[in-house]
Amino acid sequence: MTGRAAVLGHPIGHSKSPALHRAAYAALGVDIGYEAIDVTVDALPGFLSTVRAEDSWRGLSVTMPLKAAIAAAVDEVRGVGEALGVVNTVAFEPGPAGPRLVGYNTDVAGIVNALRYAGAPDAPSAAVLGGGGTAAAAVAALRDLGTSSATVFVRDAVRAADVRAAAAAVGIDLQFRPLTAAARELPGYDVVVSTLPPRAADGTGADLAAAGAATPGILLDAAYDPWPSRIAAAWTAGGGTVVPGLEMLLYQAIEQVRLFAAVDGPMPAEVIDVMCDAVGAPRRVF
């Protein structure tokens, strides 16, 4: 029986996860289909009820705006996802009364690896743009890199519950600053992680470009469509290193494929190669 997997989110038409996963399963010789399904927060409970009734499901990738909602809907959350209360991956495990839905957060590993391969220093000074589920993963990733404090630039700090909870869970101090101040202050950080949706950082990018300031650090922009984003283009013009969101997507997807296809041990190099080729991501040394 063909297994099923999917990426859930709203909107979801731009997602490159299907290309990554389909390439991986074909290279592994695993019979798992993978699709993109538009699901809103309100529709999530009904969708999960439907998938629980089917034996073919192997896993779900989860993107905005569902990462916190699905953490409360699965049967168990493991690893850093439990501490963060934010899940981007759901694996299906057999249980006596039907499949058990187990949540994970592979975004943290995706961000850590993307920054490390870009040359991030140990314990970098760091800033995050945004305060949602991906920002929560970014805070946890920065803690893994040795950072003890970070600055979070948001439009409304009152609405940054996910990132506040993440900071408390992993033990990192946060300072909140208005997003309007980001362009002036970002050039002073070793690492900047933008977790804003596509085009939401355009204003900051325009301000950076207008200022013409040097940007010697590393920018990871989680948004990857359109690319290059305006903030990425401004960062490059300032002399900094830009890590496209495709790299984060690749590294977190490798962990998802491992779970969905039950891969033991390291992911074969040839599988990583075809995943890179599927989305045009650079091949890094692992």
Buried (B, 14 or more C-beta within 10 A) or exposed (E): EEBBBBBBBBEBEEBBBBBBBBBBBBBBEBEBBBBBBEBBEEBBEEBBEEBBEEEBBBBBBBBBBBBBBBBEBBBEBBBBBBBBBBBBBBBBEEEEEEBBBBBBBBBBBBBBBBBBBBEBEEEBBBBBBBBBBBBBBBBBBBBBBEBEEBBBBBBEBEEBEBBBBBBEBBEBEBEBBEBEEBBBEBBBBBBBBBBBBBBBBBBBBBBBBEBEBEBEBBBBBBBBEEBBBBBBBBBBBBEBBBBBBBBBBBBBBBBBBBBBBEBEEEBEEEBBEBBBEBBEBEEBEE
